[in-house]
Amino acid sequence: MIRVTRLNGTDLYVNEELVELIENTPDTVLTFVSGKKLLVTEGIADIVTKIKEFRKEVSGRL
């Protein structure tokens, strides 16, 4: 899971495997496979980096 920040400043963790789409509108919107959307403060590049780092960390443990 990766940590993201809602627009109101609260942190939450999301399952990165369920993220289907990341877009700027101009806020960053995460769209999940369920269709639910979440606005976050991080940019697309930051989220992609977090996903890559998380997957690298997980694959290193196996």
Backbone as numpy.savetxt, mean C-alpha at the origin, in Angstrom:
# Nx Ny Nz CAx CAy CAz Cx Cy Cz
2.51 -7.60 5.29 1.66 -6.42 5.29 2.55 -5.18 5.29
2.03 -4.12 4.72 2.78 -2.87 4.68 2.01 -1.79 5.43
2.77 -0.86 6.01 2.15 0.25 6.76 1.92 1.41 5.82
0.71 1.96 5.85 0.37 3.16 5.09 -0.31 4.14 6.03
-0.43 5.38 5.59 -1.02 6.42 6.42 -2.25 7.00 5.74
-3.37 6.98 6.45 -4.58 7.60 5.93 -4.40 9.11 5.87
-5.27 9.78 5.15 -5.17 11.24 5.03 -5.35 11.94 6.37
-6.03 11.30 7.33 -6.22 11.93 8.65 -5.03 11.70 9.57
-3.97 11.02 9.06 -2.75 10.83 9.83 -2.65 9.51 10.58
-3.70 8.71 10.58 -3.63 7.43 11.28 -2.95 6.38 10.40
-2.17 5.53 11.06 -1.48 4.44 10.36 -2.33 3.19 10.36
-2.17 2.41 9.32 -2.79 1.10 9.29 -1.95 0.19 8.41
-2.15 -1.09 8.56 -1.41 -2.08 7.78 -2.36 -2.73 6.79
-1.89 -2.88 5.54 -2.71 -3.50 4.51 -1.96 -4.70 3.94
-2.73 -5.68 3.51 -2.16 -6.85 2.87 -1.80 -6.46 1.44
-0.52 -6.41 1.16 -0.07 -5.93 -0.15 -0.47 -6.85 -1.29
-0.78 -8.11 -0.98 -1.20 -9.04 -2.02 -2.62 -8.75 -2.52
-3.38 -7.99 -1.75 -4.75 -7.67 -2.13 -4.88 -6.34 -2.85
-3.77 -5.61 -3.01 -3.80 -4.35 -3.74 -3.81 -4.66 -5.23
-4.83 -4.17 -5.90 -4.97 -4.42 -7.33 -4.45 -3.25 -8.16
-4.61 -2.02 -7.63 -4.28 -0.82 -8.41 -3.85 0.29 -7.47
-2.84 1.05 -7.89 -2.40 2.24 -7.16 -2.43 3.38 -8.14
-3.10 4.49 -7.78 -3.19 5.61 -8.71 -3.15 6.94 -7.96
-2.72 7.98 -8.66 -2.73 9.35 -8.14 -3.91 10.09 -8.74
-4.70 10.74 -7.87 -5.91 11.42 -8.39 -6.24 12.76 -7.73
-5.52 13.66 -7.22 -4.08 13.72 -7.00 -3.64 12.99 -5.74
-4.58 12.63 -4.83 -4.18 11.81 -3.69 -3.89 10.40 -4.19
-3.13 9.65 -3.42 -2.84 8.27 -3.80 -4.00 7.40 -3.34
-4.53 6.62 -4.27 -5.66 5.75 -4.00 -5.22 4.30 -4.20
-5.42 3.48 -3.16 -5.19 2.05 -3.27 -6.55 1.41 -3.55
-6.63 0.61 -4.59 -7.84 -0.14 -4.88 -7.52 -1.61 -4.65
-8.35 -2.25 -3.85 -8.14 -3.65 -3.49 -8.96 -4.55 -4.40
-8.63 -5.83 -4.42 -9.33 -6.78 -5.28 -10.82 -6.84 -4.95
-11.19 -6.47 -3.74 -12.60 -6.44 -3.33 -13.35 -5.25 -3.90
-12.60 -4.28 -4.46 -13.21 -3.05 -4.96 -13.13 -1.89 -3.96
-12.79 -2.20 -2.71 -12.65 -1.15 -1.69 -11.48 -0.25 -2.06
-11.63 1.04 -1.78 -10.60 2.03 -2.07 -10.14 2.68 -0.78
-8.88 3.06 -0.75 -8.30 3.68 0.44 -7.39 4.83 -0.01
-7.62 6.03 0.52 -6.76 7.18 0.25 -5.62 7.20 1.25
-4.40 7.36 0.76 -3.23 7.37 1.63 -2.33 8.55 1.30
-1.45 8.88 2.25 -0.56 10.03 2.05 0.69 9.68 1.26
1.09 8.41 1.27 2.30 8.00 0.57 2.09 8.08 -0.94
3.17 8.36 -1.65 3.12 8.37 -3.10 3.23 6.96 -3.66
2.97 6.84 -4.95 3.03 5.53 -5.60 4.42 4.91 -5.44
5.46 5.68 -5.67 6.83 5.15 -5.58 7.12 4.61 -4.18
6.65 5.32 -3.15 6.86 4.87 -1.77 6.15 3.55 -1.50
4.94 3.43 -1.99 4.18 2.20 -1.77 4.82 1.03 -2.50
5.24 1.26 -3.73 5.90 0.19 -4.49 7.18 -0.24 -3.77
7.94 0.72 -3.25 9.16 0.39 -2.50 8.82 -0.44 -1.27
7.78 -0.05 -0.54 7.38 -0.81 0.65 6.99 -2.24 0.29
6.28 -2.40 -0.82 5.88 -3.75 -1.25 7.10 -4.57 -1.60
8.04 -3.99 -2.36 9.26 -4.71 -2.73 10.07 -5.11 -1.49
10.22 -4.18 -0.55 10.98 -4.47 0.67 10.30 -5.57 1.49
8.99 -5.50 1.60 8.26 -6.52 2.35 8.43 -7.89 1.70
8.27 -7.95 0.40 8.41 -9.24 -0.30 9.83 -9.79 -0.21
10.82 -8.90 -0.27 12.20 -9.33 -0.11 12.41 -9.89 1.29
11.88 -9.20 2.31 12.03 -9.66 3.70 11.36 -11.01 3.89
10.18 -11.19 3.37 9.43 -12.43 3.53 10.14 -13.58 2.80
10.60 -13.34 1.59 11.26 -14.41 0.83 12.59 -14.81 1.45
13.24 -13.90 2.16 14.48 -14.20 2.83 14.31 -15.10 4.04
13.11 -15.12 4.60 12.83 -15.94 5.78 12.51 -17.38 5.41
12.11 -17.62 4.18 11.67 -18.97 3.79 12.83 -19.88 3.54
